[in-house]
Amino acid sequence: MPDPAQAQALAQRIFPLTPTRGRIHLVLHGTNFQIKVWEALLRVESGQILSYGQLARRAGAPRAARAVGSALAANTIGFLIPCHRVLREGGDVGEYRWGSERKAAMVAWEAGRALTTHETVQARENLPESRFARLPHPSP
């Protein structure tokens, strides 16, 4: 039976307006290689992008860029396993289970958010201490 209040609470926990350092526990189902790739991808910071080859190296399989692509295609929980952060070597967005336009939008959103956070930190460092205390803390 649908529970809108519980769905809203879960959505706010997963996608908070003010990010916290809490964790969400996921149970991943895949091959050992897929899970290695997804775990390596979970260590990529929001706003960062990398190539399939770079992710293959991070997953401990430097010659498996194509297999990394297959592991990303098997990901059924987009955004939580952030396969949108992986681009082709030349910077092309490439294919995405939920559409290339959505992938490009997610990459742009994260990049803009990272830039805004960086600018907030830079601005805060240049303010007198009394004004610093009133600024909201940016997300990590």
Secondary structure, 3 states (H helix, E strand, C coil): CCCHHHHHHHHHHHCCCCCCCCCCCCCCCCCHHHHHHHHHHHCCCCCCCEEHHHHHHHCCCCCCHHHHHHHHHCCCCECCECHHHEECCCCCCCCCCCCHHHHHHHHHHHHHHHHHHHHHHHHHHCCCHHHHCCCCCCCC
